[in-house]
Amino acid sequence: MEMVRHVIVFDTADLEAESAFWAKILGGSVVRDDDWHSVLDAAGEWRVGVQLAPNHVAPEWPDGAQQQQVHLDLHVDDPRRAHDEAIELGARLLHSAPDLDAEEGHQVYADPAGHPFCVGWGHPSQAALAAIVAERFGPTQKSDGPDPKS
């Protein structure tokens, strides 16, 4: 499976608090949509996704009743090939996309231990993401940390 990018996604009932936390940890910024925030690091690289889950219950890990709750997004160019490979490797399809030939979409799988992950396609390329970041925040530069003026 050839990856375009992979993103760890945190589900949350409070998009603003969760994405702001991770942006501060990473010294970066947040690109906001209605039910999804992309958290970028100081260099403008997409590092974490934050997804609105209104009924989210915080885990009580390691000793509580609620299990740990994180999933991985794998972005690919060829969803059919990625699906075949995931199934061949032992994944179970949990939620199929309405159309694998659509310009953009995702499918939800479980790994052999039952951990969920998504395979998505048609999402912004690195170049498109850089253009979105530049438009919203100005050009980014590679640095050792955040700009102290921001």
The 8 nearest C-alpha neighbors of each residue, nearest first, counted from 0:
[[1, 81, 2, 84, 80, 75, 85, 77],
 [0, 2, 75, 3, 76, 81, 77, 74],
 [3, 1, 75, 4, 74, 0, 73, 5],
 [2, 4, 75, 74, 1, 76, 5, 124],
 [5, 3, 74, 2, 73, 6, 75, 72],
 [6, 4, 73, 72, 74, 7, 71, 2],
 [5, 7, 72, 47, 71, 46, 8, 48],
 [6, 8, 71, 47, 48, 70, 72, 9],
 [9, 7, 48, 49, 70, 47, 71, 6],
 [8, 10, 49, 69, 50, 48, 11, 7],
 [9, 11, 50, 52, 49, 51, 8, 55],
 [12, 10, 52, 51, 13, 55, 14, 50],
 [11, 13, 53, 52, 55, 51, 14, 54],
 [14, 12, 11, 15, 16, 17, 51, 53],
 [15, 13, 17, 16, 51, 18, 11, 12],
 [14, 16, 18, 13, 17, 19, 36, 20],
 [17, 15, 19, 13, 14, 18, 20, 21],
 [18, 16, 20, 14, 19, 15, 13, 21],
 [17, 19, 21, 20, 15, 16, 14, 22],
 [20, 18, 22, 16, 17, 21, 15, 23],
 [19, 21, 17, 23, 18, 22, 16, 24],
 [20, 22, 24, 18, 23, 19, 25, 17],
 [23, 21, 27, 19, 28, 25, 24, 20],
 [22, 24, 26, 20, 21, 25, 19, 27],
 [23, 25, 21, 22, 26, 20, 27, 19],
 [26, 24, 40, 22, 27, 23, 21, 41],
 [27, 25, 23, 41, 145, 24, 22, 40],
 [28, 26, 40, 41, 22, 39, 25, 23],
 [27, 29, 22, 39, 38, 40, 30, 26],
 [28, 30, 38, 37, 31, 39, 22, 36],
 [31, 29, 37, 36, 38, 28, 32, 132],
 [32, 30, 36, 29, 35, 37, 33, 34],
 [31, 33, 35, 34, 36, 30, 37, 29],
 [34, 32, 35, 31, 36, 51, 14, 50],
 [33, 35, 51, 32, 50, 36, 14, 31],
 [36, 34, 50, 32, 49, 33, 51, 31],
 [35, 37, 31, 49, 30, 32, 48, 38],
 [38, 36, 48, 30, 29, 47, 49, 39],
 [39, 37, 29, 47, 22, 45, 28, 46],
 [40, 38, 45, 44, 43, 27, 28, 46],
 [39, 41, 27, 25, 43, 42, 44, 26],
 [40, 42, 27, 26, 145, 43, 144, 39],
 [41, 43, 141, 40, 44, 140, 139, 142],
 [44, 42, 39, 40, 41, 139, 45, 132],
 [43, 45, 39, 40, 42, 46, 41, 129],
 [46, 44, 39, 38, 47, 43, 40, 37],
 [45, 47, 39, 38, 6, 44, 40, 48],
 [48, 46, 38, 7, 6, 8, 37, 45],
 [47, 49, 8, 37, 36, 38, 7, 9],
 [50, 48, 9, 36, 8, 35, 10, 18],
 [49, 51, 35, 10, 34, 9, 52, 11],
 [50, 52, 34, 11, 12, 14, 10, 53],
 [51, 53, 11, 12, 55, 10, 54, 50],
 [54, 52, 12, 55, 51, 11, 13, 10],
 [55, 53, 52, 56, 12, 11, 51, 10],
 [56, 54, 52, 12, 53, 11, 57, 10],
 [57, 55, 58, 54, 65, 11, 12, 53],
 [56, 58, 55, 59, 65, 68, 11, 67],
 [59, 57, 65, 67, 60, 66, 56, 68],
 [60, 58, 63, 65, 61, 64, 62, 57],
 [61, 59, 62, 58, 63, 67, 66, 65],
 [60, 62, 63, 59, 66, 67, 58, 64],
 [61, 63, 60, 59, 64, 65, 66, 58],
 [64, 62, 59, 60, 65, 61, 66, 58],
 [63, 65, 59, 66, 62, 60, 58, 61],
 [66, 64, 58, 59, 63, 60, 67, 57],
 [65, 67, 58, 60, 68, 64, 59, 63],
 [66, 68, 58, 60, 69, 65, 59, 61],
 [69, 67, 66, 58, 70, 10, 9, 57],
 [70, 68, 9, 8, 67, 71, 10, 7],
 [69, 71, 116, 8, 115, 7, 72, 68],
 [70, 72, 7, 116, 6, 8, 117, 73],
 [73, 71, 117, 6, 5, 116, 118, 7],
 [72, 74, 5, 118, 117, 119, 4, 71],
 [75, 73, 119, 4, 3, 120, 2, 118],
 [74, 76, 2, 3, 120, 77, 119, 78],
 [75, 77, 120, 78, 3, 74, 121, 2],
 [76, 78, 80, 75, 79, 81, 120, 1],
 [79, 77, 81, 80, 82, 75, 76, 120],
 [80, 78, 82, 81, 77, 83, 99, 100],
 [79, 81, 83, 82, 78, 77, 84, 0],
 [80, 82, 78, 84, 0, 79, 83, 85],
 [83, 81, 79, 85, 80, 84, 78, 86],
 [84, 82, 80, 86, 81, 85, 87, 79],
 [83, 85, 87, 81, 82, 86, 88, 80],
 [86, 84, 88, 82, 90, 87, 83, 81],
 [87, 85, 90, 89, 83, 88, 84, 82],
 [86, 88, 84, 85, 89, 83, 90, 82],
 [87, 89, 85, 86, 90, 84, 83, 111],
 [90, 88, 86, 87, 111, 85, 91, 110],
 [91, 89, 110, 86, 85, 109, 111, 88],
 [90, 92, 109, 108, 93, 86, 110, 89],
 [91, 93, 108, 94, 107, 109, 90, 95],
 [94, 92, 108, 107, 91, 109, 95, 106],
 [95, 93, 107, 106, 92, 96, 108, 105],
 [94, 96, 106, 97, 107, 93, 92, 105],
 [97, 95, 106, 98, 105, 99, 104, 94],
 [96, 98, 95, 99, 101, 104, 106, 100],
 [99, 97, 100, 101, 96, 104, 95, 102],
 [100, 98, 101, 96, 78, 79, 97, 104],
 [99, 101, 98, 102, 78, 103, 79, 104],
 [102, 100, 98, 103, 99, 104, 97, 121],
 [101, 103, 121, 100, 104, 120, 99, 122],
 [104, 102, 121, 120, 101, 122, 105, 119],
 [105, 103, 119, 120, 96, 101, 121, 102],
 [104, 106, 119, 118, 96, 120, 117, 107],
 [105, 107, 95, 96, 118, 117, 94, 119],
 [106, 108, 117, 94, 93, 116, 92, 118],
 [109, 107, 92, 93, 91, 116, 115, 117],
 [108, 110, 115, 113, 114, 91, 90, 116],
 [109, 111, 90, 113, 114, 112, 115, 91],
 [110, 112, 113, 89, 90, 109, 91, 114],
 [113, 111, 110, 114, 109, 115, 90, 89],
 [112, 114, 109, 110, 111, 115, 91, 90],
 [115, 113, 109, 110, 112, 116, 70, 111],
 [116, 114, 109, 108, 70, 113, 110, 107],
 [115, 117, 71, 70, 108, 72, 107, 109],
 [118, 116, 107, 72, 106, 108, 73, 119],
 [117, 119, 73, 105, 106, 74, 72, 107],
 [120, 118, 105, 74, 104, 73, 117, 75],
 [121, 119, 75, 103, 122, 74, 104, 76],
 [120, 122, 103, 102, 123, 104, 119, 76],
 [121, 123, 120, 103, 124, 119, 74, 104],
 [124, 122, 127, 128, 125, 121, 126, 120],
 [123, 125, 127, 126, 128, 122, 3, 121],
 [124, 126, 128, 127, 129, 123, 44, 3],
 [125, 127, 129, 124, 128, 130, 123, 131],
 [128, 126, 130, 124, 123, 129, 125, 131],
 [127, 129, 131, 125, 130, 126, 123, 124],
 [128, 130, 126, 132, 127, 131, 125, 133],
 [129, 131, 127, 133, 128, 132, 134, 126],
 [132, 130, 128, 134, 129, 133, 135, 127],
 [131, 133, 129, 135, 134, 130, 136, 128],
 [134, 132, 137, 138, 130, 136, 131, 135],
 [135, 133, 131, 132, 137, 136, 130, 138],
 [134, 136, 132, 133, 137, 131, 30, 130],
 [137, 135, 133, 132, 134, 138, 139, 131],
 [136, 138, 133, 134, 135, 139, 132, 130],
 [139, 137, 133, 140, 136, 132, 134, 129],
 [140, 138, 43, 42, 137, 133, 141, 132],
 [141, 139, 42, 142, 138, 43, 41, 146],
 [140, 142, 42, 139, 143, 41, 43, 144],
 [143, 141, 144, 140, 42, 41, 145, 146],
 [142, 144, 141, 145, 41, 42, 146, 140],
 [145, 143, 142, 41, 26, 146, 42, 141],
 [144, 146, 41, 26, 147, 27, 143, 142],
 [145, 147, 148, 149, 144, 41, 142, 26],
 [146, 148, 149, 145, 144, 26, 41, 143],
 [149, 147, 146, 145, 144, 26, 27, 41],
 [148, 147, 146, 145, 27, 28, 26, 136]]
